[in-house]
Amino acid sequence: MNIPNNEVDVWFLYYFWKHKKIFEIFGLGRQKALILLFFIGIGILPCSYANDYAIFEQNQKKGLKDHRGKEVIPAEYDDIGWSNGETGVFDGVIGYKTEEHWGLINVKNSKLTTAKFKDLIPGNRSIIASIPDTYKLNNLFGLINPSGKILINFKYNSIESFGGNFIVSKKIDEDILYA
């Protein structure tokens, strides 16, 4: 039976509600269980398992499986996730690492960028990325979107996500300027 992800949540919980198993485990009565199902059904309380992915390792390489255990990205990479250690899928994409560089790949196993970044960190609707400077002494930071398109050129010494904004720094002579 092919059920869309948002309907799987409701179907799964309805099944257990009807059979009283899961709600007895969590100590919920039938009335509270019905309220919980209502909020999940209208999307206020998402049931997170339907959107989860799991990183798996095979022959010392890493890949990605969906919540049903189906392999969506084969175990072909040195690492899967983000350079800061996070492992969540962001807007349908995740980082992959080969040798010392990171690239973007989507959950349909299509590479969106080559592995050319030193850093890939998901931020506010965009991804903080860095590349080595001309002399390979420092990294230059910029922003890309989840498709891999450059939003802010790679010319900053750092970019940090702060609330709904980004803080950038640039070294000019001996001064570090922040914006």
Secondary structure as GFF3:
##gff-version 3
##sequence-region A 1 179
A	DSSP	alpha_helix	5	19	.	.	.	ID=ss1
A	DSSP	alpha_helix	21	25	.	.	.	ID=ss2
A	DSSP	alpha_helix	30	41	.	.	.	ID=ss3
A	DSSP	three_ten_helix	48	51	.	.	.	ID=ss4
A	DSSP	beta_strand	53	58	.	.	.	ID=ss5
A	DSSP	beta_strand	61	66	.	.	.	ID=ss6
A	DSSP	beta_strand	71	77	.	.	.	ID=ss7
A	DSSP	beta_strand	79	81	.	.	.	ID=ss8
A	DSSP	beta_strand	93	98	.	.	.	ID=ss9
A	DSSP	beta_strand	101	106	.	.	.	ID=ss10
A	DSSP	beta_strand	119	122	.	.	.	ID=ss11
A	DSSP	beta_strand	127	132	.	.	.	ID=ss12
A	DSSP	beta_strand	139	144	.	.	.	ID=ss13
A	DSSP	beta_strand	150	156	.	.	.	ID=ss14
A	DSSP	beta_strand	158	162	.	.	.	ID=ss15
A	DSSP	beta_strand	165	172	.	.	.	ID=ss16
A	DSSP	beta_strand	175	178	.	.	.	ID=ss17
###
